[in-house]
Amino acid sequence: AWTNTIFRANDYFPGTAFRVYQFRIFLEMMKENNIFWQGFGLNASYKKIEEKGIYYHLYLGDATNNNQGYQTKNFHNQYVQNFAELGVFGFLILITMLFINLKNALKNKNFIHISFAILMISLFLTETFLWRQRGVVFFTMMYCLMNANSQKSES
């Protein structure tokens, strides 16, 4: 997935290989487009992912069986998705939030808060959790609850 110059439509991607391919096309997009500072914009990377899927001859789906192809999938990595769509500033905001969350959790020695912080850091490696409504609601609610609790602990 990292070095193939072309794929066949029947090439199967297990989870890790697919994420390696997605990271590869993200790096290609960074080289081809000037997205470092501002990104493509919200949900605008989907069109670029689709173009790359067509270019590399990935499995594009089967309308008769209602199967979607690989070109319809997002980056499956919150960090890459943020960088591609929001640029370096959106990426840095996310990293800063996660760092502050982990720092507060370790400072307060709260097991649940530490678990939440580590869970979010690792989950964002394999899913675009914040690109779904339930992910945004869960993360925002838990982030605010955990960090508001850490503010009370300091007082």
N, C-alpha and C positions, 0 to 999 in steps of 0.2 A: 504494500500500500504506500510505502514511502518512496520507492524507486521506480515503480512501474511507469512506463511512458504511456501506456494505453491499457485498458481493461477490456474484457469481453463481457457481454451482457449476462452471461451465466456465472461470472465470478461472484463468489459469496464472501461477504465481509462478516467475520465474527466481531463482537463488540470492540475489542481492542484495535483490530486492524481498521475498522471503520473510523474510530476516533483518531488514529494515526493519519488516515487519509484526510479527514476533516482538518486536522492541524496543518497538514501539508498544503491543502488548498488555501487555508487562511494565510500562510506565509507567502504563497503565490499572489494572493489578492493584495497583500501589503506591498509587494514589489511592483505589481501592475498598476495599482491605484494609490493616490495620495490620501490614505485614510488614517495616517498615524495620529494626527491631531484631532480630527473631528469624526472619524468613522464614516460609515455609509448612511447612518440614520437608523431609527428604530424600524426593525423588520425589513430593512432594505437589503440586507445581506442574502436573503432567501433567493433573490433573482440571480445573484452572482454564484451562489452554490448550485443553482439549477444550470446555469451556463457551464460551469465546470463539469457537472455530471454529464451533460451532453457532449462536451469536448472530450472527455475521457472515456466515452462509450460505456458508462455504467448501466446497470439494469434500470430502466426507466419506468418500470411498472407494467401492469397488464390490466387494461380497462375492463376486459370481459370478466375477470375474477376479482375486480375491485382491489387489486394490489397496487400499493404505491411504490415507486422506485426510490433509490438512494438519494436522488437529487432533490427530493422533497423534505429531507431531514435537516434540522438545524445543526449547529456545531456540536451539540451534546457536551459542552464544556462552558460553564458560565463565564469563566475568565476570558476565553477566546471570543465568545459571543459578545460580551461587553466591549472588548477591545475593537472588534470588527464593526459594531454598530454605534458605539459612543466614543471611540477613540481613546487616547491615552488618559485623558482626564476622567472619563467614566470608569476606566479600568482602575485608576489610582483611588478613586472614591470607594470602589468596592473593596479593594485591598486594605485601605485605611479603616473602613468599617469593620472588617474581619479582624484586623490587628487590634483595634481598640476593644472589640468584644472579647478576644482571647486574653488580652492584657488584664481587663477587668475580672474575667473569670479566674485567672491564676492568682491575682492579687487578693481576691476574696476567698479563695480556696473552696469555692462552691462546686461540688461534683456535678450537679445538673447543668450549671452554667458552662463548666469546662466541657462537658459532654456535648452540649448544644454547639459550642464554638468549634470543636473538632469535627462534629458531624457536618456542619455547614461548609467548613473548609474542604473536607473530603468529598462531600456531595457535589460541590460546584465543579469538581474535576471531571465528573461523569455525566452531569445533567445541566440543562439550562433551567434551573429551578425557578429563577426570578422572571422567566418569560411566560409564566402561567399565573393566572389570578390566584389560585390556591397557594402557590409558592410564595407570591408576594405577600399575601395576607399572613401566612404562617411565619415567614421570616420577619416581617415587620412587627407582628405581635410579640413573638418570642424575643426578638432583639430589644424591643422597648421594655418588655417586662424584666428581662434579665439585667439590662443595664440601668434601669430605674432602681431596681433592687440594690445594685452595687453602689448607687449614689447614696441611698439610705444608710448603707453599711459604713460609709465614710463619715457620716454625721455623728 
